[in-house]
């Protein structure tokens, strides 16, 4: 399994515009260009459907927010700290 890392949302967007990944693990709470900004950009560019996005978050997330993320095209939402086995199960 190969892993590619982006340390900020803008770099991640740039990488996703060049290539499709099997899975994208996206943190919602990033400085400057947040995970929500990434999702909005992908949706506006009609690219969100090309990615299997799993959102990771340590923040409290209610059912309404989960529904909103799913409507945007997010595949799954995992709470931090995420267990590796849980991530593997969601990815497959």
N, CA, C and O atoms as CSV, one atom per row, in Angstrom:
chain,resi,resn,atom,element,x,y,z
A,1,UNK,N,N,0.848,-1.172,0.000
A,1,UNK,CA,C,0.000,0.000,0.000
A,1,UNK,C,C,0.898,1.240,0.000
A,1,UNK,O,O,1.821,1.347,0.807
A,2,UNK,N,N,0.620,2.163,-0.902
A,2,UNK,CA,C,1.401,3.398,-1.017
A,2,UNK,C,C,0.597,4.543,-0.423
A,2,UNK,O,O,-0.618,4.627,-0.607
A,3,UNK,N,N,1.279,5.412,0.284
A,3,UNK,CA,C,0.624,6.545,0.937
A,3,UNK,C,C,1.267,7.848,0.460
A,3,UNK,O,O,2.490,7.983,0.437
A,4,UNK,N,N,0.428,8.787,0.086
A,4,UNK,CA,C,0.882,10.110,-0.313
A,4,UNK,C,C,0.329,11.100,0.702
A,4,UNK,O,O,-0.830,10.992,1.101
A,5,UNK,N,N,1.139,12.057,1.121
A,5,UNK,CA,C,0.741,12.979,2.178
A,5,UNK,C,C,0.752,14.419,1.683
A,5,UNK,O,O,1.657,14.844,0.965
A,6,UNK,N,N,-0.277,15.156,2.085
A,6,UNK,CA,C,-0.315,16.605,1.881
A,6,UNK,C,C,-0.476,17.219,3.268
A,6,UNK,O,O,-1.307,16.766,4.055
A,7,UNK,N,N,0.295,18.221,3.563
A,7,UNK,CA,C,0.264,18.829,4.898
A,7,UNK,C,C,-0.709,19.986,5.028
A,7,UNK,O,O,-0.846,20.569,6.103
A,8,UNK,N,N,-1.387,20.322,3.934
A,8,UNK,CA,C,-2.393,21.380,4.002
A,8,UNK,C,C,-3.426,21.159,2.901
A,8,UNK,O,O,-3.192,20.416,1.948
A,9,UNK,N,N,-4.564,21.816,3.052
A,9,UNK,CA,C,-5.672,21.626,2.133
A,9,UNK,C,C,-5.390,22.025,0.701
A,9,UNK,O,O,-5.809,21.332,-0.227
A,10,UNK,N,N,-4.692,23.124,0.504
A,10,UNK,CA,C,-4.402,23.583,-0.864
A,10,UNK,C,C,-3.509,22.606,-1.617
A,10,UNK,O,O,-3.708,22.357,-2.806
A,11,UNK,N,N,-2.522,22.055,-0.912
A,11,UNK,CA,C,-1.649,21.050,-1.534
A,11,UNK,C,C,-2.456,19.799,-1.867
A,11,UNK,O,O,-2.283,19.205,-2.932
A,12,UNK,N,N,-3.331,19.408,-0.957
A,12,UNK,CA,C,-4.180,18.247,-1.191
A,12,UNK,C,C,-5.061,18.418,-2.415
A,12,UNK,O,O,-5.177,17.509,-3.238
A,13,UNK,N,N,-5.687,19.594,-2.536
A,13,UNK,CA,C,-6.525,19.895,-3.705
A,13,UNK,C,C,-5.696,19.792,-4.983
A,13,UNK,O,O,-6.127,19.181,-5.961
A,14,UNK,N,N,-4.521,20.384,-4.972
A,14,UNK,CA,C,-3.650,20.360,-6.145
A,14,UNK,C,C,-3.322,18.916,-6.539
A,14,UNK,O,O,-3.331,18.576,-7.722
A,15,UNK,N,N,-3.034,18.077,-5.554
A,15,UNK,CA,C,-2.709,16.678,-5.825
A,15,UNK,C,C,-3.915,15.934,-6.394
A,15,UNK,O,O,-3.769,15.128,-7.312
A,16,UNK,N,N,-5.110,16.202,-5.850
A,16,UNK,CA,C,-6.313,15.514,-6.314
A,16,UNK,C,C,-6.730,15.969,-7.712
A,16,UNK,O,O,-7.418,15.233,-8.421
A,17,UNK,N,N,-6.325,17.162,-8.111
A,17,UNK,CA,C,-6.622,17.639,-9.461
A,17,UNK,C,C,-5.754,16.925,-10.494
A,17,UNK,O,O,-6.125,16.817,-11.662
A,18,UNK,N,N,-4.600,16.440,-10.052
A,18,UNK,CA,C,-3.674,15.772,-10.959
A,18,UNK,C,C,-3.888,14.272,-11.021
A,18,UNK,O,O,-3.547,13.632,-12.016
A,19,UNK,N,N,-4.461,13.699,-9.943
A,19,UNK,CA,C,-4.536,12.254,-9.867
A,19,UNK,C,C,-5.671,11.845,-8.942
A,19,UNK,O,O,-6.008,12.564,-8.000
A,20,UNK,N,N,-6.254,10.695,-9.215
A,20,UNK,CA,C,-7.287,10.136,-8.344
A,20,UNK,C,C,-6.623,9.158,-7.382
A,20,UNK,O,O,-5.737,8.397,-7.772
A,21,UNK,N,N,-7.050,9.181,-6.138
A,21,UNK,CA,C,-6.503,8.289,-5.121
A,21,UNK,C,C,-7.549,7.257,-4.732
A,21,UNK,O,O,-8.748,7.511,-4.844
A,22,UNK,N,N,-7.102,6.099,-4.278
A,22,UNK,CA,C,-8.033,5.060,-3.838
A,22,UNK,C,C,-8.873,5.550,-2.667
A,22,UNK,O,O,-10.078,5.304,-2.611
A,23,UNK,N,N,-8.234,6.243,-1.735
A,23,UNK,CA,C,-8.899,6.789,-0.545
A,23,UNK,C,C,-8.220,8.098,-0.174
A,23,UNK,O,O,-7.002,8.233,-0.286
A,24,UNK,N,N,-9.025,9.063,0.271
A,24,UNK,CA,C,-8.489,10.323,0.785
A,24,UNK,C,C,-8.934,10.446,2.231
A,24,UNK,O,O,-10.131,10.490,2.517
A,25,UNK,N,N,-7.966,10.501,3.149
A,25,UNK,CA,C,-8.256,10.762,4.553
A,25,UNK,C,C,-8.130,12.262,4.744
A,25,UNK,O,O,-7.053,12.831,4.564
A,26,UNK,N,N,-9.227,12.896,5.107
A,26,UNK,CA,C,-9.274,14.354,5.174
A,26,UNK,C,C,-9.604,14.816,6.585
A,26,UNK,O,O,-10.643,14.458,7.140
A,27,UNK,N,N,-8.717,15.610,7.156
A,27,UNK,CA,C,-8.963,16.215,8.464
A,27,UNK,C,C,-9.787,17.477,8.250
A,27,UNK,O,O,-9.476,18.282,7.372
A,28,UNK,N,N,-10.815,17.650,9.034
A,28,UNK,CA,C,-11.655,18.840,8.922
A,28,UNK,C,C,-10.952,20.068,9.500
A,28,UNK,O,O,-11.030,21.155,8.928
A,29,UNK,N,N,-10.267,19.895,10.629
A,29,UNK,CA,C,-9.651,21.030,11.332
A,29,UNK,C,C,-8.202,21.221,10.895
A,29,UNK,O,O,-7.273,20.704,11.516
A,30,UNK,N,N,-8.034,21.974,9.817
A,30,UNK,CA,C,-6.701,22.340,9.355
A,30,UNK,C,C,-6.623,23.860,9.332
A,30,UNK,O,O,-7.633,24.531,9.118
A,31,UNK,N,N,-5.434,24.405,9.550
A,31,UNK,CA,C,-5.317,25.870,9.519
A,31,UNK,C,C,-5.480,26.408,8.100
A,31,UNK,O,O,-5.226,25.706,7.121
A,32,UNK,N,N,-5.899,27.636,8.012
A,32,UNK,CA,C,-6.041,28.370,6.750
A,32,UNK,C,C,-7.114,27.763,5.839
A,32,UNK,O,O,-8.250,28.237,5.842
A,33,UNK,N,N,-6.791,26.753,5.078
A,33,UNK,CA,C,-7.710,26.133,4.127
A,33,UNK,C,C,-8.181,24.822,4.761
A,33,UNK,O,O,-7.478,23.813,4.700
A,34,UNK,N,N,-9.365,24.838,5.366
A,34,UNK,CA,C,-9.849,23.714,6.176
A,34,UNK,C,C,-10.320,22.539,5.316
A,34,UNK,O,O,-10.396,22.631,4.091
A,35,UNK,N,N,-10.630,21.442,5.990
A,35,UNK,CA,C,-11.197,20.291,5.301
A,35,UNK,C,C,-12.512,20.633,4.634
A,35,UNK,O,O,-12.799,20.138,3.544
A,36,UNK,N,N,-13.320,21.473,5.271
A,36,UNK,CA,C,-14.576,21.907,4.658
A,36,UNK,C,C,-14.298,22.711,3.391
A,36,UNK,O,O,-15.022,22.589,2.403
A,37,UNK,N,N,-13.248,23.532,3.418
A,37,UNK,CA,C,-12.853,24.277,2.216
A,37,UNK,C,C,-12.459,23.313,1.093
A,37,UNK,O,O,-12.801,23.531,-0.069
A,38,UNK,N,N,-11.742,22.253,1.450
A,38,UNK,CA,C,-11.346,21.242,0.459
A,38,UNK,C,C,-12.590,20.619,-0.157
A,38,UNK,O,O,-12.692,20.499,-1.378
A,39,UNK,N,N,-13.541,20.222,0.697
A,39,UNK,CA,C,-14.771,19.596,0.199
A,39,UNK,C,C,-15.553,20.539,-0.704
A,39,UNK,O,O,-16.046,20.123,-1.753
A,40,UNK,N,N,-15.671,21.803,-0.311
A,40,UNK,CA,C,-16.384,22.790,-1.132
A,40,UNK,C,C,-15.715,22.965,-2.491
A,40,UNK,O,O,-16.390,23.020,-3.519
A,41,UNK,N,N,-14.397,23.051,-2.492
A,41,UNK,CA,C,-13.640,23.211,-3.741
A,41,UNK,C,C,-13.844,21.997,-4.652
A,41,UNK,O,O,-14.087,22.150,-5.849
A,42,UNK,N,N,-13.744,20.801,-4.086
A,42,UNK,CA,C,-13.934,19.588,-4.877
A,42,UNK,C,C,-15.349,19.527,-5.444
A,42,UNK,O,O,-15.545,19.106,-6.585
A,43,UNK,N,N,-16.330,19.943,-4.653
A,43,UNK,CA,C,-17.719,19.936,-5.108
A,43,UNK,C,C,-17.919,20.957,-6.231
A,43,UNK,O,O,-18.545,20.652,-7.246
A,44,UNK,N,N,-17.382,22.177,-6.046
A,44,UNK,CA,C,-17.495,23.218,-7.070
A,44,UNK,C,C,-16.831,22.802,-8.379
A,44,UNK,O,O,-17.313,23.135,-9.461
A,45,UNK,N,N,-15.722,22.074,-8.272
A,45,UNK,CA,C,-14.982,21.622,-9.459
A,45,UNK,C,C,-15.565,20.317,-10.015
A,45,UNK,O,O,-15.053,19.773,-10.993
A,46,UNK,N,N,-16.640,19.819,-9.387
A,46,UNK,CA,C,-17.279,18.551,-9.766
A,46,UNK,C,C,-16.282,17.391,-9.723
A,46,UNK,O,O,-16.309,16.502,-10.575
A,47,UNK,N,N,-15.401,17.415,-8.717
A,47,UNK,CA,C,-14.382,16.386,-8.564
A,47,UNK,C,C,-14.618,15.498,-7.350
A,47,UNK,O,O,-13.921,14.497,-7.183
A,48,UNK,N,N,-15.565,15.830,-6.514
A,48,UNK,CA,C,-15.747,15.086,-5.273
A,48,UNK,C,C,-16.162,13.641,-5.547
A,48,UNK,O,O,-15.820,12.736,-4.786
A,49,UNK,N,N,-16.886,13.434,-6.620
A,49,UNK,CA,C,-17.342,12.078,-6.955
A,49,UNK,C,C,-16.190,11.183,-7.403
A,49,UNK,O,O,-16.322,9.960,-7.415
A,50,UNK,N,N,-15.063,11.788,-7.770
A,50,UNK,CA,C,-13.900,11.024,-8.220
A,50,UNK,C,C,-13.045,10.513,-7.068
A,50,UNK,O,O,-12.094,9.765,-7.294
A,51,UNK,N,N,-13.365,10.901,-5.848
A,51,UNK,CA,C,-12.548,10.552,-4.690
A,51,UNK,C,C,-13.386,9.833,-3.637
A,51,UNK,O,O,-14.546,10.182,-3.416
A,52,UNK,N,N,-12.808,8.849,-3.000
A,52,UNK,CA,C,-13.433,8.179,-1.851
A,52,UNK,C,C,-12.868,8.882,-0.620
A,52,UNK,O,O,-11.761,8.586,-0.170
A,53,UNK,N,N,-13.653,9.822,-0.083
A,53,UNK,CA,C,-13.162,10.674,0.997
A,53,UNK,C,C,-13.684,10.182,2.348
A,53,UNK,O,O,-14.884,10.001,2.551
A,54,UNK,N,N,-12.746,9.977,3.250
A,54,UNK,CA,C,-13.069,9.641,4.630
A,54,UNK,C,C,-12.621,10.817,5.481
A,54,UNK,O,O,-11.438,11.152,5.531
A,55,UNK,N,N,-13.579,11.435,6.145
A,55,UNK,CA,C,-13.292,12.590,6.989
A,55,UNK,C,C,-12.880,12.106,8.367
A,55,UNK,O,O,-13.532,11.245,8.957
A,56,UNK,N,N,-11.796,12.667,8.870
A,56,UNK,CA,C,-11.347,12.419,10.239
A,56,UNK,C,C,-11.581,13.683,11.043
A,56,UNK,O,O,-11.270,14.782,10.583
A,57,UNK,N,N,-12.126,13.536,12.238
A,57,UNK,CA,C,-12.358,14.721,13.051
A,57,UNK,C,C,-12.260,14.405,14.532
A,57,UNK,O,O,-12.670,13.338,14.987
A,58,UNK,N,N,-11.713,15.344,15.265
A,58,UNK,CA,C,-11.669,15.250,16.722
A,58,UNK,C,C,-12.747,16.134,17.339
A,58,UNK,O,O,-12.986,16.083,18.546
A,59,UNK,N,N,-13.392,16.937,16.510
A,59,UNK,CA,C,-14.422,17.837,17.007
A,59,UNK,C,C,-15.747,17.103,17.168
A,59,UNK,O,O,-15.981,16.070,16.540
A,60,UNK,N,N,-16.592,17.643,18.002
A,60,UNK,CA,C,-17.926,17.081,18.177
A,60,UNK,C,C,-18.695,17.313,16.891
A,60,UNK,O,O,-18.727,18.426,16.367
A,61,UNK,N,N,-19.300,16.277,16.399
A,61,UNK,CA,C,-20.019,16.373,15.131
A,61,UNK,C,C,-21.416,15.782,15.335
A,61,UNK,O,O,-21.571,14.627,15.731
A,62,UNK,N,N,-22.409,16.597,15.058
A,62,UNK,CA,C,-23.780,16.140,15.275
A,62,UNK,C,C,-24.334,15.468,14.012
A,62,UNK,O,O,-23.710,15.481,12.951
A,63,UNK,N,N,-25.515,14.886,14.164
A,63,UNK,CA,C,-26.138,14.142,13.070
A,63,UNK,C,C,-26.392,15.021,11.845
A,63,UNK,O,O,-26.246,14.561,10.713
A,64,UNK,N,N,-26.768,16.271,12.060
A,64,UNK,CA,C,-27.017,17.199,10.943
A,64,UNK,C,C,-25.738,17.436,10.134
A,64,UNK,O,O,-25.770,17.456,8.904
A,65,UNK,N,N,-24.623,17.613,10.830
A,65,UNK,CA,C,-23.331,17.828,10.158
A,65,UNK,C,C,-22.916,16.575,9.382
A,65,UNK,O,O,-22.379,16.670,8.279
A,66,UNK,N,N,-23.170,15.404,9.967
A,66,UNK,CA,C,-22.856,14.145,9.284
A,66,UNK,C,C,-23.671,14.048,7.997
A,66,UNK,O,O,-23.136,13.688,6.949
A,67,UNK,N,N,-24.964,14.369,8.074
A,67,UNK,CA,C,-25.821,14.329,6.888
A,67,UNK,C,C,-25.327,15.307,5.824
A,67,UNK,O,O,-25.327,14.988,4.635
A,68,UNK,N,N,-24.904,16.501,6.254
A,68,UNK,CA,C,-24.396,17.505,5.320
A,68,UNK,C,C,-23.142,16.998,4.604
A,68,UNK,O,O,-23.009,17.143,3.389
A,69,UNK,N,N,-22.225,16.402,5.374
A,69,UNK,CA,C,-20.999,15.869,4.782
A,69,UNK,C,C,-21.312,14.760,3.781
A,69,UNK,O,O,-20.700,14.692,2.715
A,70,UNK,N,N,-22.252,13.903,4.118
A,70,UNK,CA,C,-22.644,12.807,3.219
A,70,UNK,C,C,-23.272,13.368,1.935
A,70,UNK,O,O,-23.000,12.879,0.838
A,71,UNK,N,N,-24.117,14.404,2.085
A,71,UNK,CA,C,-24.727,15.030,0.900
A,71,UNK,C,C,-23.667,15.664,0.007
A,71,UNK,O,O,-23.816,15.706,-1.214
A,72,UNK,N,N,-22.603,16.153,0.623
A,72,UNK,CA,C,-21.521,16.763,-0.162
A,72,UNK,C,C,-20.746,15.723,-0.958
A,72,UNK,O,O,-20.087,16.053,-1.943
A,73,UNK,N,N,-20.827,14.453,-0.526
A,73,UNK,CA,C,-20.113,13.396,-1.243
A,73,UNK,C,C,-19.083,12.664,-0.410
A,73,UNK,O,O,-18.331,11.845,-0.938
A,74,UNK,N,N,-19.033,12.946,0.891
A,74,UNK,CA,C,-18.098,12.249,1.777
A,74,UNK,C,C,-18.545,10.797,1.909
A,74,UNK,O,O,-19.729,10.520,2.103
A,75,UNK,N,N,-17.601,9.885,1.804
A,75,UNK,CA,C,-17.889,8.455,1.878
A,75,UNK,C,C,-18.151,8.008,3.321
A,75,UNK,O,O,-19.091,7.256,3.580
A,76,UNK,N,N,-17.314,8.476,4.258
A,76,UNK,CA,C,-17.461,8.072,5.658
A,76,UNK,C,C,-16.862,9.126,6.571
A,76,UNK,O,O,-16.046,9.942,6.143
A,77,UNK,N,N,-17.273,9.103,7.838
A,77,UNK,CA,C,-16.750,10.013,8.852
A,77,UNK,C,C,-16.237,9.166,10.010
A,77,UNK,O,O,-16.956,8.309,10.525
A,78,UNK,N,N,-15.009,9.404,10.413
A,78,UNK,CA,C,-14.397,8.686,11.532
A,78,UNK,C,C,-13.940,9.681,12.586
A,78,UNK,O,O,-13.385,10.733,12.268
A,79,UNK,N,N,-14.182,9.335,13.839
A,79,UNK,CA,C,-13.748,10.177,14.951
A,79,UNK,C,C,-12.289,9.865,15.285
A,79,UNK,O,O,-11.848,8.718,15.210
A,80,UNK,N,N,-11.556,10.908,15.653
A,80,UNK,CA,C,-10.181,10.741,16.134
A,80,UNK,C,C,-10.221,10.446,17.623
A,80,UNK,O,O,-11.120,10.936,18.306
A,81,UNK,N,N,-9.321,9.693,18.140
A,81,UNK,CA,C,-8.299,8.951,17.395
A,81,UNK,C,C,-8.930,7.746,16.710
A,81,UNK,O,O,-9.615,6.946,17.348
A,82,UNK,N,N,-8.698,7.625,15.430
A,82,UNK,CA,C,-9.266,6.526,14.653
A,82,UNK,C,C,-8.414,5.274,14.845
A,82,UNK,O,O,-7.185,5.340,14.852
A,83,UNK,N,N,-9.064,4.167,14.995
A,83,UNK,CA,C,-8.364,2.892,15.098
A,83,UNK,C,C,-8.029,2.415,13.688
A,83,UNK,O,O,-8.850,2.516,12.777
A,84,UNK,N,N,-6.829,1.900,13.519
A,84,UNK,CA,C,-6.376,1.463,12.201
A,84,UNK,C,C,-7.337,0.435,11.626
A,84,UNK,O,O,-7.675,0.510,10.445
A,85,UNK,N,N,-7.781,-0.516,12.423
A,85,UNK,CA,C,-8.694,-1.544,11.928
A,85,UNK,C,C,-9.992,-0.935,11.418
A,85,UNK,O,O,-10.524,-1.378,10.400
A,86,UNK,N,N,-10.509,0.073,12.111
A,86,UNK,CA,C,-11.727,0.747,11.667
A,86,UNK,C,C,-11.520,1.427,10.323
A,86,UNK,O,O,-12.386,1.362,9.450
A,87,UNK,N,N,-10.378,2.078,10.156
A,87,UNK,CA,C,-10.085,2.736,8.885
A,87,UNK,C,C,-9.980,1.719,7.752
A,87,UNK,O,O,-10.485,1.954,6.654
A,88,UNK,N,N,-9.328,0.592,8.017
A,88,UNK,CA,C,-9.178,-0.444,6.988
A,88,UNK,C,C,-10.557,-0.970,6.583
A,88,UNK,O,O,-10.822,-1.181,5.400
A,89,UNK,N,N,-11.426,-1.178,7.562
A,89,UNK,CA,C,-12.776,-1.682,7.267
A,89,UNK,C,C,-13.561,-0.679,6.432
A,89,UNK,O,O,-14.273,-1.072,5.508
A,90,UNK,N,N,-13.444,0.600,6.741
A,90,UNK,CA,C,-14.167,1.628,5.991
A,90,UNK,C,C,-13.598,1.753,4.581
A,90,UNK,O,O,-14.351,1.983,3.634
A,91,UNK,N,N,-12.292,1.607,4.426
A,91,UNK,CA,C,-11.646,1.779,3.135
A,91,UNK,C,C,-11.970,0.662,2.159
A,91,UNK,O,O,-11.952,0.876,0.947
A,92,UNK,N,N,-12.263,-0.515,2.662
A,92,UNK,CA,C,-12.469,-1.658,1.759
A,92,UNK,C,C,-13.921,-1.887,1.452
A,92,UNK,O,O,-14.257,-2.809,0.709
